[in-house]
């Protein structure tokens, strides 16, 4: 049974973790994010920040292309799982959010979370080591986001910024808002796109499989000393953490180390829940009606838990899926122009 189970699962692991054979063959697909930004006539600056636990993160800054007569707060864009800051520029200047914001006078900052393509360094740990990859989105919320937010505010001399996160970028925000609530005061408006926070159901069969067998897959990956997975490099603990939330019935909770590990780390047999009532920053949520990762029912239910919710709004396209938030050809018209209006209002 041991060998049968493992060798049935091993081929499926590679489907889950994303071994891709197809690639875009155009020039943009070969360019790094800074190169892509410059190609389309925008300026970019490279910043480095070190987290409290030693991870070295890259943050790209796009100064406003058009200066505004109104002094506008900076905008921080945070990517999702298996991604990087490329999500916000890859679709080009006619579609991607970063260009639209820069065109409208905003100073845009593009985060790259630990382990992603542009943030693969540590002060002490080799990137190939198991210790380097021993994190989930919990650590990103506790360490990465505060470090990046402080970098942006210190560099721009603003007291608050606009936060826009997609998928895991929403998850990390509410980890931070719960555990480090002082950062709520540094957020003028949080805009969450497809909030991957308290899911209980998935339309994607591969994602459902990954969540149902996450612990078995994790053991298999550990056996083969595979601690990261594609396409943009992530720790498997990130996916495992989502699986734990789903298995708990959508309880937004800290990482589950098992009964013994939880007792050692938390002093209780179960991991604690994140305190969403501590999230006092104003929040605007957008969700997709055809989202295969974040079911609209889960998005709406989660939104009701937020103490300072402005609105939870479905995107006005019934076919809108999870990655359409960053890659759809019509995303500017159905979503981004509405976000821009809200930023102008809260500025």
C-alpha positions as CSV (number, residue, x, y, z in Angstrom):
1,X,0.0,0.0,0.0
2,X,2.9,2.3,0.9
3,X,4.6,2.0,-2.5
4,X,1.3,1.9,-4.5
5,X,0.0,5.1,-2.9
6,X,3.2,7.0,-3.4
7,X,3.8,6.0,-7.0
8,X,0.2,6.7,-7.9
9,X,0.6,10.2,-6.5
10,X,4.1,11.1,-7.8
11,X,2.9,11.6,-11.4
12,X,0.0,13.8,-10.2
13,X,2.4,15.9,-8.1
14,X,3.9,17.3,-11.2
15,X,0.5,18.2,-12.5
16,X,-0.3,20.0,-9.2
17,X,3.0,21.8,-8.8
18,X,3.1,23.0,-12.4
19,X,5.5,21.4,-14.8
20,X,4.8,23.5,-17.9
21,X,5.7,22.6,-21.4
22,X,4.1,25.5,-23.2
23,X,5.5,29.0,-23.2
24,X,4.7,32.3,-24.8
25,X,7.0,32.8,-27.8
26,X,6.8,36.5,-28.0
27,X,9.6,38.9,-26.9
28,X,7.8,40.0,-23.7
29,X,7.9,36.5,-22.3
30,X,11.7,36.5,-22.3
31,X,12.0,39.9,-20.5
32,X,12.5,40.5,-16.8
33,X,10.0,42.8,-15.1
34,X,12.3,45.9,-15.1
35,X,13.1,45.2,-18.8
36,X,9.5,44.9,-19.6
37,X,8.6,48.2,-17.9
38,X,11.4,50.1,-19.7
39,X,10.4,48.6,-23.1
40,X,7.1,50.4,-22.9
41,X,8.6,53.7,-22.0
42,X,8.1,53.7,-18.3
43,X,10.7,54.3,-15.6
44,X,11.6,51.7,-13.0
45,X,13.8,51.7,-9.9
46,X,15.1,48.6,-8.0
47,X,14.8,48.5,-4.2
48,X,16.0,45.9,-1.8
49,X,14.6,45.3,1.7
50,X,15.5,42.7,4.4
51,X,12.9,41.1,6.6
52,X,13.2,40.6,10.3
53,X,13.9,36.9,9.7
54,X,16.6,37.5,7.1
55,X,14.9,37.2,3.7
56,X,16.1,39.6,1.0
57,X,13.2,40.9,-1.1
58,X,13.2,42.9,-4.3
59,X,10.6,45.7,-4.8
60,X,10.3,47.5,-8.1
61,X,9.1,51.1,-8.2
62,X,7.3,52.7,-11.2
63,X,7.3,56.5,-10.7
64,X,4.2,58.2,-12.1
65,X,4.4,58.7,-15.9
66,X,2.1,61.6,-15.8
67,X,2.5,64.0,-12.8
68,X,-0.8,64.9,-11.2
69,X,-1.8,68.3,-9.8
70,X,-3.0,66.4,-6.8
71,X,-0.4,64.7,-4.6
72,X,-1.3,61.0,-4.7
73,X,-0.5,58.3,-2.2
74,X,1.7,55.5,-3.4
75,X,0.2,52.2,-4.5
76,X,1.6,48.8,-3.4
77,X,0.7,45.9,-5.7
78,X,1.1,42.4,-4.2
79,X,1.0,39.2,-6.3
80,X,-0.6,35.9,-5.6
81,X,0.5,32.2,-5.2
82,X,2.9,30.9,-7.8
83,X,3.5,34.4,-9.1
84,X,5.6,37.5,-8.9
85,X,5.3,41.2,-9.7
86,X,5.1,40.2,-13.4
87,X,1.4,39.7,-12.9
88,X,0.9,43.4,-12.9
89,X,2.9,44.2,-16.0
90,X,2.9,41.1,-18.2
91,X,-0.3,41.8,-20.1
92,X,1.2,45.1,-21.5
93,X,0.4,48.8,-21.2
94,X,-3.1,48.5,-22.6
95,X,-4.2,46.0,-20.0
96,X,-2.0,45.7,-16.9
97,X,-2.8,47.6,-13.7
98,X,0.7,49.0,-13.0
99,X,0.8,50.9,-16.3
100,X,-2.7,52.3,-15.8
101,X,-1.9,53.6,-12.3
102,X,1.4,55.1,-13.5
103,X,-0.4,56.8,-16.4
104,X,-2.8,58.4,-13.8
105,X,-0.2,59.9,-11.6
106,X,0.4,57.2,-9.0
107,X,3.7,56.1,-7.7
108,X,3.5,52.3,-8.2
109,X,5.4,49.8,-6.1
110,X,5.6,46.1,-7.1
111,X,6.2,43.6,-4.3
112,X,8.0,40.3,-4.8
113,X,7.4,38.0,-1.9
114,X,10.0,35.5,-0.5
115,X,10.8,32.6,-2.7
116,X,9.5,34.2,-5.9
117,X,11.7,34.8,-8.9
118,X,13.0,38.2,-7.8
119,X,13.3,37.5,-4.0
120,X,15.4,34.3,-3.7
121,X,18.1,35.3,-1.2
122,X,18.6,35.1,2.5
123,X,21.3,36.5,4.8
124,X,22.2,33.1,6.2
125,X,20.2,30.3,4.5
126,X,21.1,28.7,1.1
127,X,18.1,28.9,-1.2
128,X,18.4,25.2,-1.9
129,X,18.0,24.3,1.8
130,X,14.9,22.9,3.4
131,X,15.2,25.7,6.1
132,X,14.9,28.4,3.4
133,X,11.6,27.0,2.2
134,X,10.1,26.5,5.7
135,X,7.5,29.2,5.3
136,X,3.9,29.7,4.3
137,X,1.9,32.8,3.6
138,X,1.8,33.3,7.3
139,X,5.5,34.5,7.3
140,X,4.8,36.7,4.3
141,X,2.1,38.5,6.2
142,X,4.1,38.8,9.5
143,X,7.5,39.7,8.0
144,X,7.4,40.5,4.2
145,X,4.5,42.9,4.0
146,X,5.5,45.1,7.0
147,X,9.1,45.4,5.7
148,X,7.8,46.4,2.2
149,X,5.2,48.8,3.5
150,X,7.8,50.6,5.7
151,X,10.2,50.7,2.7
152,X,7.5,52.4,0.5
153,X,6.4,54.9,3.2
154,X,9.9,55.9,4.1
155,X,11.0,56.3,0.5
156,X,7.9,58.5,-0.4
157,X,7.4,60.4,2.9
158,X,3.8,59.4,3.1
159,X,2.1,58.1,6.2
160,X,-0.4,55.8,4.3
161,X,-0.5,53.9,1.1
162,X,-3.0,52.1,-1.1
163,X,-2.8,48.3,-1.0
164,X,-3.9,46.2,-3.9
165,X,-3.5,42.4,-3.5
166,X,-4.6,39.5,-5.7
167,X,-5.4,36.0,-4.3
168,X,-2.6,35.2,-1.8
169,X,-1.8,38.9,-1.7
170,X,-5.2,39.3,0.1
171,X,-4.4,36.4,2.4
172,X,-1.1,37.9,3.5
173,X,-2.7,41.3,4.2
174,X,-5.2,39.9,6.7
175,X,-2.5,37.9,8.4
176,X,-0.6,41.1,8.8
177,X,-3.7,43.1,9.9
178,X,-4.5,40.4,12.5
179,X,-1.0,39.9,14.0
180,X,0.5,43.3,13.4
181,X,-2.6,45.6,13.7
182,X,-0.5,48.7,13.9
183,X,-0.1,48.4,10.1
184,X,-3.8,49.1,9.6
185,X,-3.0,52.7,10.3
186,X,-0.7,52.8,7.3
187,X,-3.3,51.7,4.8
188,X,-5.6,54.3,3.2
189,X,-7.5,51.6,1.3
190,X,-7.1,47.9,0.9
191,X,-8.4,46.5,-2.4
192,X,-8.7,42.7,-2.4
193,X,-9.0,40.9,-5.8
194,X,-10.3,37.4,-5.5
195,X,-9.8,37.0,-1.7
196,X,-8.2,33.7,-1.0
197,X,-8.8,33.7,2.7
198,X,-11.4,31.3,4.0
199,X,-12.2,28.9,1.1
200,X,-14.2,25.8,1.7
201,X,-14.9,24.7,-1.9
202,X,-13.0,24.7,-5.2
203,X,-14.2,24.3,-8.8
204,X,-10.8,23.3,-10.0
205,X,-10.4,19.5,-9.9
206,X,-6.6,19.7,-9.7
207,X,-6.8,22.2,-6.8
208,X,-9.4,20.0,-5.0
209,X,-7.0,17.1,-5.4
210,X,-4.1,19.1,-4.1
211,X,-6.0,20.2,-1.1
212,X,-7.5,16.7,-0.3
213,X,-4.0,15.0,-0.5
214,X,-1.8,17.9,0.5
215,X,-0.3,16.2,3.5
216,X,0.5,13.1,1.5
217,X,2.0,15.2,-1.3
218,X,4.1,17.1,1.2
219,X,5.5,13.9,2.6
220,X,6.4,12.7,-0.9
221,X,8.0,16.0,-1.8
222,X,10.0,16.0,1.5
223,X,11.2,12.4,0.7
224,X,12.6,13.6,-2.6
225,X,13.9,16.8,-1.0
226,X,11.7,19.0,-3.1
227,X,10.9,22.1,-1.1
228,X,9.8,24.5,-3.8
229,X,7.5,24.3,-6.8
230,X,6.9,26.1,-10.0
231,X,6.0,28.2,-12.0
232,X,7.4,31.2,-10.0
233,X,8.8,29.2,-7.1
234,X,6.8,28.9,-3.9
235,X,7.0,26.8,-0.8
236,X,4.6,23.8,-0.7
237,X,3.7,25.0,2.8
238,X,1.8,27.8,1.1
239,X,-0.6,25.4,-0.6
240,X,-0.7,23.1,2.4
241,X,-1.8,26.1,4.6
242,X,-4.7,26.7,2.2
243,X,-5.6,23.0,2.3
244,X,-5.7,23.2,6.1
245,X,-8.0,26.2,6.0
246,X,-10.4,24.4,3.6
247,X,-10.3,21.2,5.7
248,X,-11.2,23.2,8.8
249,X,-14.4,24.4,7.1
250,X,-13.0,27.8,6.2
251,X,-11.5,28.7,9.5
252,X,-8.8,31.3,8.8
253,X,-6.1,29.9,11.1
254,X,-2.4,29.7,11.7
255,X,-0.4,26.9,10.2
256,X,-1.3,23.5,11.6
257,X,1.8,21.5,12.7
258,X,-0.2,18.5,14.0
259,X,-1.3,18.0,17.6
260,X,2.2,17.6,19.0
261,X,3.7,20.4,17.0
262,X,0.8,22.7,17.8
263,X,1.2,22.1,21.5
264,X,4.9,23.0,21.3
265,X,4.4,26.1,19.1
266,X,1.0,27.4,20.3
267,X,0.4,25.7,23.6
268,X,-2.8,24.2,22.3
269,X,-3.7,21.2,20.2
270,X,-5.3,23.3,17.5
271,X,-3.7,26.3,15.7
272,X,-5.2,29.7,16.7
273,X,-7.5,31.6,14.4
274,X,-6.5,34.9,12.9
275,X,-8.3,37.8,14.5
276,X,-10.1,39.5,11.6
277,X,-11.8,42.0,13.9
278,X,-8.3,43.6,14.3
279,X,-8.4,44.5,10.6
280,X,-9.5,48.1,10.9
281,X,-8.3,49.4,7.5
282,X,-11.0,50.2,5.0
283,X,-11.4,47.2,2.7
284,X,-12.9,46.9,-0.8
285,X,-13.4,43.3,-2.2
286,X,-13.9,42.2,-5.8
287,X,-14.7,38.6,-6.6
288,X,-15.3,36.6,-9.8
289,X,-18.5,34.7,-10.5
290,X,-16.6,31.9,-12.3
291,X,-13.5,31.8,-10.0
292,X,-12.2,28.3,-9.8
293,X,-10.1,29.0,-6.7
294,X,-12.2,31.4,-4.7
295,X,-15.8,30.5,-4.9
296,X,-18.1,33.5,-4.9
297,X,-20.0,32.1,-1.9
298,X,-16.8,31.9,0.1
299,X,-15.8,35.4,-1.0
300,X,-19.1,36.9,0.2
301,X,-19.1,34.9,3.4
302,X,-15.5,36.1,4.2
303,X,-16.4,39.7,3.5
304,X,-19.1,39.7,6.2
305,X,-16.4,39.0,8.7
306,X,-14.6,42.3,8.1
307,X,-15.3,45.1,10.5
308,X,-14.5,47.9,8.0
309,X,-15.8,46.6,4.7
310,X,-16.8,49.2,2.1
311,X,-18.3,46.7,-0.3
312,X,-17.9,43.2,-1.8
313,X,-18.5,43.5,-5.5
314,X,-18.7,40.8,-8.2
315,X,-16.9,41.6,-11.4
316,X,-19.4,42.5,-14.1
317,X,-18.6,39.5,-16.2
318,X,-20.1,36.1,-15.4
319,X,-17.1,34.2,-16.9
320,X,-14.5,36.0,-14.9
321,X,-12.1,33.5,-13.4
322,X,-9.1,33.6,-11.0
323,X,-6.3,34.8,-13.3
324,X,-8.6,37.1,-15.2
325,X,-8.0,39.6,-12.4
326,X,-4.5,40.1,-13.9
327,X,-4.6,38.7,-17.4
328,X,-8.0,39.2,-19.0
329,X,-8.0,41.3,-22.1
330,X,-11.1,43.2,-20.8
331,X,-9.9,43.6,-17.2
332,X,-9.2,47.3,-17.6
333,X,-12.8,48.0,-18.6
334,X,-14.7,45.7,-16.2
335,X,-12.5,46.2,-13.2
336,X,-9.4,48.4,-13.2
337,X,-11.2,51.7,-14.2
338,X,-13.5,51.1,-11.2
339,X,-10.5,50.6,-8.9
340,X,-9.0,53.8,-10.2
341,X,-12.1,55.8,-9.3
342,X,-12.1,54.4,-5.8
343,X,-8.4,55.3,-5.3
344,X,-9.1,58.8,-6.5
345,X,-12.0,59.0,-4.0
346,X,-9.9,57.8,-1.1
347,X,-6.9,59.9,-2.0
